[in-house]
């Protein structure tokens, strides 16, 4: 059995990161607790109460993770998004040589899929991954990943981003 790492957000830049073997049940559990005003994350509950159900997001960050390393991967993501998590233990530091599974995905997309940046139809930069593109250009995950996920291009600040075309 493999697991997944997910995040929950409710209309703010902050997120709750968790792990699960049953994505559908975890999403249902978070929604049910928030609607009942009994979520264990007080900050997440506050954002949900202020912004409403229409801002509730449940997204998969990484999937197909073995049981043996699932907790380590959850902790890695919490450290990766340091300061942006509702999680109580979000103040750890990112280790440089932590294991990243080769076949895992971020929000349904391979982490190693190359991205091209275009200006006026010409390629001006190439990135080895969505992660590298986001870090170099200072983009948020949602601003890039959600649009590229369907194979579309994304226009941000006069630039166009797309997955690198296979030769």
C-alpha positions in Angstrom: 0.0 0.0 0.0 1.3 3.5 -0.9 0.4 6.8 0.6 0.1 10.4 -0.4 1.1 13.8 1.0 -1.7 16.5 0.7 -2.4 20.0 1.7 -5.5 21.8 2.8 -5.9 25.5 2.5 -8.9 27.9 3.0 -8.3 31.2 1.2 -4.9 32.2 2.6 -1.3 31.6 1.7 -1.0 29.1 4.6 -1.7 25.4 4.4 -2.1 22.3 6.5 0.1 19.4 5.2 -0.8 15.8 6.0 -0.3 12.2 5.0 -2.8 9.6 4.1 -3.5 6.2 2.6 -7.1 7.2 1.7 -7.3 10.6 0.0 -11.0 10.6 -0.3 -11.6 9.9 3.4 -9.0 12.5 4.5 -10.6 15.2 2.4 -14.1 14.3 3.7 -12.7 14.3 7.3 -11.1 17.8 7.0 -14.3 19.2 5.4 -16.5 17.6 8.0 -14.4 18.9 10.9 -14.3 22.4 9.4 -18.0 22.6 8.8 -18.7 21.4 12.4 -16.2 24.0 13.6 -14.2 21.3 15.3 -11.0 21.1 13.3 -7.8 20.5 15.4 -5.9 23.3 13.6 -7.3 26.5 15.1 -5.7 28.7 12.4 -7.1 26.7 9.6 -10.5 26.7 11.3 -10.4 30.5 11.5 -9.6 30.9 7.8 -12.4 28.5 6.9 -14.8 30.5 9.1 -13.7 33.8 7.6 -13.6 32.7 3.9 -16.1 29.9 3.6 -16.3 26.6 1.9 -15.8 28.0 -1.6 -12.1 28.6 -0.6 -11.5 25.1 0.7 -8.8 23.4 -1.3 -7.6 19.8 -0.9 -4.7 19.0 -3.2 -2.2 16.2 -3.5 1.4 17.2 -3.3 3.1 13.8 -3.8 1.7 10.3 -4.2 2.8 6.7 -4.6 5.0 6.9 -1.4 5.9 3.7 0.4 4.7 3.3 4.0 8.3 3.2 5.3 9.1 6.8 4.2 5.6 8.4 4.3 6.2 10.3 7.6 9.6 11.4 6.5 8.1 12.9 3.3 5.4 14.6 5.2 8.1 16.2 7.4 10.1 17.2 4.3 7.1 19.1 2.9 6.4 20.8 6.1 10.0 22.0 6.3 9.9 22.9 2.6 7.0 25.2 3.1 8.5 26.6 6.4 6.5 29.4 7.8 3.5 28.7 5.4 2.1 25.8 7.3 -0.7 25.6 9.9 1.1 22.5 11.2 2.4 22.9 14.8 5.8 21.5 14.0 6.5 23.7 10.9 9.7 25.3 12.1 12.2 22.5 11.1 15.0 23.2 8.6 15.3 21.7 5.2 18.0 19.0 4.9 20.1 19.3 1.8 20.4 15.6 0.9 16.9 14.3 1.8 15.5 11.5 -0.3 13.0 12.4 -3.0 11.4 9.3 -4.6 12.1 9.2 -8.4 8.6 8.2 -9.4 6.6 10.6 -7.1 4.6 13.5 -8.4 3.6 17.0 -7.3 -0.1 17.7 -7.8 -0.2 14.9 -10.5 2.8 16.1 -12.5 6.2 14.6 -12.5 8.6 16.7 -10.5 11.2 16.4 -13.2 9.3 17.6 -16.2 11.2 20.5 -17.9 9.5 23.9 -18.3 10.2 26.6 -21.0 9.8 30.3 -20.5 9.0 32.3 -23.6 9.0 36.0 -24.4 7.4 37.2 -27.7 7.3 33.6 -28.8 11.0 32.9 -28.3 12.4 30.6 -25.6 14.4 32.8 -23.1 14.9 30.2 -20.4 14.7 26.5 -19.7 14.2 24.9 -16.3 14.8 21.3 -15.4 11.5 21.2 -13.4 8.5 23.1 -12.2 10.2 23.5 -8.9 13.2 25.1 -10.3 11.1 27.5 -12.5 9.0 28.5 -9.5 12.1 29.2 -7.3 14.0 31.1 -10.0 11.1 33.2 -11.1 9.5 33.7 -7.6 6.2 32.1 -8.6 3.7 30.4 -6.4 2.8 26.7 -6.9 -0.8 27.4 -7.8 0.1 30.1 -10.3 2.1 27.7 -12.4 1.2 24.1 -11.7 -2.6 24.3 -11.9 -2.4 25.7 -15.5 0.4 23.6 -16.8 -1.2 20.4 -15.4 -3.7 20.3 -18.3 -0.9 20.9 -20.8 -1.9 24.5 -21.2 0.4 27.5 -21.3 0.5 30.1 -18.5 1.0 33.8 -19.0 2.5 35.6 -16.0 4.0 39.1 -16.1 4.3 39.2 -19.8 6.1 35.8 -20.0 4.7 32.5 -21.2 5.5 29.2 -19.5 4.9 25.7 -20.9 6.2 22.2 -20.6 9.2 21.7 -22.8 8.1 20.0 -26.1 9.5 16.6 -26.8 11.9 16.4 -29.7 
